[in-house]
């Protein structure tokens, strides 16, 4: 049986892990009920991560809330204070608070200007469907899982058996701190995929406000790294 070793590269949030998830759904065993339950807290963390990013951007971009009452600002402060990485549930009053914030015209303007700051692509998908996600019997769909943002750290290998051919796909972290590890992925690699998120073609890097996302990374961390490894 032939084995191929394709490697994925790209910046953080360029879709590397999402591509792997799609391969798992289409060509692998998909996600069991247990796997789906394990993603519940990740969906909730993504909700808080998204709304907190917009609350911070409201200040940075000097966008006023459409509802000028202190009540909405108080809700924003409560939601902003949550450590989203420790979120494991999604209950009241947070469901209503986040719903009120998302429906505010100021937050919607902030969302429209998302290219000016870092916001996950899944923000609108989750924030527009809060009641379904907050249901007591909620179980993530495959689409919910595909849209979950979980930063990849290190180097992870995923095997897929496609018509008697084994593909051992390598996924790597895209954050700047992870990119030095990419050099270790060139051994025995049969092909390279460099993924770019079309939605981020003009978005600045989260690590540096004056660098456009994939243009900088494509040169600095792929071509120069590969060429230097051959010298």
RASUL-V641563 format. One record per residue. N is the residue number from 1. RES is the residue in one small letter. PSI is psi in degrees with one decimal (* if undefined). Layout:
# RASUL-V641563
[[N	RES	PSI] [N	RES	PSI]]
This chain:
# RASUL-V641563
[[1	x	127.4] [2	x	145.5] [3	x	133.0] [4	x	148.2] [5	x	77.7] [6	x	142.0] [7	x	143.9] [8	x	137.7] [9	x	161.3] [10	x	167.1] [11	x	171.3] [12	x	140.0] [13	x	25.4] [14	x	-7.2] [15	x	12.4] [16	x	-53.0] [17	x	-32.3] [18	x	-39.8] [19	x	-41.9] [20	x	-42.5] [21	x	-41.6] [22	x	-39.8] [23	x	-39.6] [24	x	-39.7] [25	x	-43.9] [26	x	-43.1] [27	x	-9.0] [28	x	-148.6] [29	x	4.7] [30	x	-150.7] [31	x	124.5] [32	x	171.4] [33	x	-37.0] [34	x	-41.9] [35	x	-42.3] [36	x	-41.0] [37	x	-33.2] [38	x	-19.6] [39	x	-7.2] [40	x	-51.7] [41	x	-31.9] [42	x	-38.1] [43	x	-45.7] [44	x	-39.7] [45	x	-37.5] [46	x	-35.6] [47	x	-50.0] [48	x	-39.9] [49	x	-42.0] [50	x	-49.3] [51	x	-34.1] [52	x	-37.3] [53	x	-39.1] [54	x	-36.3] [55	x	-43.8] [56	x	-40.9] [57	x	-29.0] [58	x	-40.7] [59	x	-46.6] [60	x	-41.2] [61	x	1.6] [62	x	46.3] [63	x	122.6] [64	x	149.4] [65	x	143.8] [66	x	-40.7] [67	x	107.6] [68	x	4.7] [69	x	149.4] [70	x	-21.1] [71	x	-45.0] [72	x	-38.6] [73	x	-38.1] [74	x	-41.1] [75	x	-41.1] [76	x	-40.6] [77	x	-39.5] [78	x	-46.6] [79	x	-39.2] [80	x	-29.0] [81	x	-11.8] [82	x	135.3] [83	x	99.3] [84	x	-25.3] [85	x	-18.0] [86	x	5.2] [87	x	130.4] [88	x	-8.7] [89	x	169.5] [90	x	97.7] [91	x	174.6] [92	x	148.6] [93	x	0.5] [94	x	-34.1] [95	x	-49.5] [96	x	-39.4] [97	x	-48.2] [98	x	-35.9] [99	x	-44.1] [100	x	-40.9] [101	x	-46.5] [102	x	-33.7] [103	x	-6.7] [104	x	139.4] [105	x	-31.0] [106	x	-43.5] [107	x	-37.6] [108	x	-38.0] [109	x	-40.2] [110	x	-40.6] [111	x	-40.2] [112	x	-23.2] [113	x	25.7] [114	x	-20.5] [115	x	-16.7] [116	x	-1.6] [117	x	176.0] [118	x	118.9] [119	x	133.7] [120	x	145.8] [121	x	-22.9] [122	x	-0.2] [123	x	-55.1] [124	x	-38.5] [125	x	-47.8] [126	x	-45.7] [127	x	-18.9] [128	x	-1.0] [129	x	39.2] [130	x	-38.3] [131	x	-39.0] [132	x	-43.1] [133	x	-24.4] [134	x	-3.4] [135	x	145.2] [136	x	-31.7] [137	x	21.3] [138	x	131.9] [139	x	121.7] [140	x	138.5] [141	x	171.3] [142	x	-34.8] [143	x	-39.7] [144	x	-44.0] [145	x	-41.0] [146	x	-33.8] [147	x	-4.9] [148	x	132.9] [149	x	114.4] [150	x	110.5] [151	x	132.1] [152	x	133.6] [153	x	141.7] [154	x	-158.7] [155	x	123.0] [156	x	135.1] [157	x	133.6] [158	x	118.5] [159	x	138.5] [160	x	137.5] [161	x	108.2] [162	x	103.6] [163	x	55.2] [164	x	9.4] [165	x	128.1] [166	x	124.7] [167	x	119.5] [168	x	90.9] [169	x	136.6] [170	x	124.6] [171	x	136.4] [172	x	156.0] [173	x	142.4] [174	x	-8.6] [175	x	156.3] [176	x	-37.8] [177	x	-19.7] [178	x	-15.3] [179	x	-22.8] [180	x	-20.3] [181	x	-13.3] [182	x	-31.4] [183	x	-29.0] [184	x	-8.4] [185	x	-3.2] [186	x	-13.2] [187	x	126.7] [188	x	12.7] [189	x	134.1] [190	x	-20.4] [191	x	157.3] [192	x	132.9] [193	x	123.6] [194	x	112.0] [195	x	140.1] [196	x	133.6] [197	x	116.6] [198	x	-28.6] [199	x	-10.6] [200	x	20.2] [201	x	-28.5] [202	x	17.5] [203	x	140.4] [204	x	156.3] [205	x	143.6] [206	x	-27.5] [207	x	-19.4] [208	x	118.2] [209	x	-13.8] [210	x	15.7] [211	x	127.7] [212	x	135.0] [213	x	-82.6] [214	x	-20.6] [215	x	-47.4] [216	x	-46.7] [217	x	-39.6] [218	x	-43.4] [219	x	-54.0] [220	x	-41.2] [221	x	-3.8] [222	x	-67.9] [223	x	-47.0] [224	x	-37.8] [225	x	-44.5] [226	x	-44.9] [227	x	-44.8] [228	x	-30.2] [229	x	-18.4] [230	x	-8.6] [231	x	*]]
